[in-house]
Amino acid sequence: MSRRTGFRRWLPVLAGLLGCTGCAERWYYWTLSDAVAEFPPMSQRRRVRQQLVERAGTPSDFLAVQAGGGRTLLVASRITDDPKVGDDEKVRTFVIQLDGPATRGRHDVGPDNGRLLEFTVWWPTRTPYVGLEGYVDILDVRADRVVAYCAVRSIIEKAQYPTRVLRGFYTFRVAGGAEPELRQAGLSFQGPSPGLDHRPAGPAGIATEPSS
């Protein structure tokens, strides 16, 4: 292999490294107890592209969350932002809704209880979002955290669409609902926020396998 050919093979890697220079990427993992998220029927999905055209320039449709209902939300959100560049924020948020309090064991995930929100300043997210499939295996439940192994991916509609994956061991910290990052992640609370103590939620450990 010639030097020129070898250099060309490394060009995509170098471009990726240079493109990430200065970017700040953070993952947040929260759990919200006694809350319910409003997942619109996936039958509305066919209208998303039409909405993107008709509502170009309007804000994203954030996921509505209400206190009460007895369910539990597991939220994993990646927020990427370069502080040196304006209006470049990118958000990817996985939301899994458990039917009741968090309990140990395997919980299957499908479009009825799992959605993906993905958006930028210039590319808003629209309801009903993207469905998820897979499972969550809850290993430990404590007053301030839920530890779980997640094997979840987005359901793609066409072969050229990227698949988003959440796979690995995560610690979901209890959130009170007042954390500004929850809004940044695409969640909109209707009425009082879930929880009463407003405990801060910080990033958890790195996944055992990288999410794509």
Beta strands, then each sheet from edge to edge (+ up, - down):
strand 1: 24-37
strand 2: 63-81
strand 3: 90-98
strand 4: 105-109
strand 5: 114-120
strand 6: 130-141
strand 7: 145-154
strand 8: 165-174
strand 9: 187-190
sheet 1: 4+ 6- 5+ 3- 2+ 1- 8- 7+
sheet 2: 4+ 6- 5+ 3- 2+ 9+
end
